[in-house]
Amino acid sequence: MHYRSWPAGTTPAWCDLVIVHGRGQHSALYHHVARRLTGAGIAVHGLDLAGHGLSEGDTERPDPSVSAGDLRLLAGTLGRPRAVLGHSLGAATVIADVATGGTWEAAILCGTPAKAVGPEALDRLTALPTLFVHGADDRMTPLDPLLDAIGDRAVAVEVFPDAGHDLFHEPIERRVTARVLDFLRATVG
């Protein structure tokens, strides 16, 4: 497994954040997000899931439960506090990790597939500060099924109008990253 790190712009970092990308992506595609967050004193780490970027493996049938083990290995090398941000397949990976005992101080989930959000996983997610960010026009992982799955659980949900599936690679990326930073400051900072 390959990962990359962007050191915090301040020493020491007040948070370690792991970014877990979506299907067909890799960690280097998040350099612009990392640059904004490192400038705010966060150490950022990006995991290349199996078969993506520089990590070997099969991309035909990515399995979030297998990727969760890789995420947990990377998390074990980091300091505290630590948070995780997952997009799409990455969000499913984060959910699988949390559902099986992964420990984080906060989770941010973007473009989350509703099928990844089971009741047990949601119970565990509500035990830590969790922010779902989603585009109102997301056609890959539509918003309504996700909202139905979440129900009235105590998690934060922010919907960005005029945005699709990949919020960190759309014109509103700066607003989304600023929201993530505000969330991290309020929960782990």
N, C-alpha and C positions, 0 to 999 in steps of 0.2 A: 504494500500500500504506500502511496505517495501522499505527502501533504506539504504545504508551504506555510511559512509564517511571515507576518509583517509585524515588526516590533512596535511597541507603543511609542508615541512621540514624547512621552514623559517617562521618567524612571522613578519609582517602579510603576508598572501598569496598575490601574485600579480594578481591572477586569480582564480575564482571558475569554475571548469569544471564538467559537468554532463555527465556521460556515460550511454547511453541507449542501452542495449544489443539486440541481435537478437532472433528469435524464438527458443524456446527450451533451452535457456541459462538463466543466472541470473547474478547479479552484481558481485558476488564473483569470477567469472571466469576472471575478469579483474584486479585482485589484482596485477599482475606483471606489467601491464600498469600503474596502479595507483602508484605503488612504484617508477617507473622511473619518473613520472610526479611530484609526491610530493617532490622528491629529488631536483627538479628544482624550487620549491617554489609555486606550484599549489595545491590548495585544490581540491580534487577529490571526487565526489559523484556518486554513482551508484544506479540507480532506478531499482527495480524488477518490471517488467511489470505485469499486471494482469495475474494470473495463472502461474507465473514463480517464481522460488526461494521461498522466504518467503511470497509473495503476493498472496492472494486468488483471485480466478477468473477462467474464462473459457479460456483454451488454444486452443480449437477447431477452433474458428474463431476470432483471435485477430483483433481488430479494431484500426488502428492507430489514428483515430480521437478521440476515447475514451481515448486511452493512452496519447494523447496530453494533455488532461485535467489534468491527473495525473502528467505529466511532468511539466506543468505550476504551479501546486501547489507546487512542490518541488522547482522550480525556484524562487518562491516568498519568500522562506526562506533564499535565498543566498545573499551574498554581490555582489558588482560589482568591476571590470568587471566580466562578466560571459560568458562562452562559453559552447557549447554542442557538444558531439560526439555521433553519432548514427550508429549502425551497422545493416544492412538489415532491419528487422522489426523496429529496433530502428531508422534507417535512415528515414523510412516511417513515424514514429511517429514524428521525428523532423520536417520533411517537413510539416506534418499536423499542427503542432504547429505554425510554422512560417507562414503558409498560413492563419491561423486564428488570427494572431496578436501577437504571442509569440515574446518576445523581447530578443535578444541575441546580444552580441558583435561580435561573430564569431560562425560558424558552420563547423563541420567536418563530412562528410558522407561517410561511408564505405560499399561496397557491396550493393549499392543502387538499389532497384528495379525500372526499368524504368517506370513502371505504376504509381509509386508514384510521378513522376516528371511531374506535369502538368504546363502549361504556367503561370498560376497565381502564383503558388507556386514558380516557377523559378524567376518570376519578384520580388517577395519578397526576395528570397535568394540572388539575385544580389544586393540588397540594403545593404547587410552586407557581410563582408568577408566570403567566403565559399570555402572550399576545399573538393573536391571529391577524395577519394583514392579508387583504385579498382585493383583487380588482373586481369592480362591479360587472365588467364585461368579460370576465374570464370564461372562455369557452372550453378550455381543457379540463378544468376542475370547477364546475359551476358553483356559484355561491350558495344558492338555496339549499341543495342537499347538505352542504357543510353546516349551515345554520340550523337545519333540522337535526343533524347529528349532535351538535353542541347543545341544543336546547337551552335550558335556563342555567347551565353551569356557570360557575364564577370564573370566567376567563374573559380577557379583553379582546374585542373584535373591532378592527378598524377597516372599513371598506373604502377604497379609493375610487371615486367615480371616474369615468372615462379612462379606465385602465384595464388591461387584460391580465394574462396569466403571470408574466414574469416581471413583477414590479421593479426589480433591481436593474432591469435592462430596458426600461421605458422612460419617456420624458419626465415622469414624476419621480424618478429614482432619488433625487436629492430630498424630496419631501418624505419619502418612505424611510430613507436612511436617517433623517433627522428624527422621525417618530421612533425608530428603533433606539437611537441614542437617548432620547428622552425617557423611554421605557427602561433602559438599562440604568440610567442615573437614578430613576425612582425606585428601582427594585434591588439592584446590587451595589449601587454607588453610594 
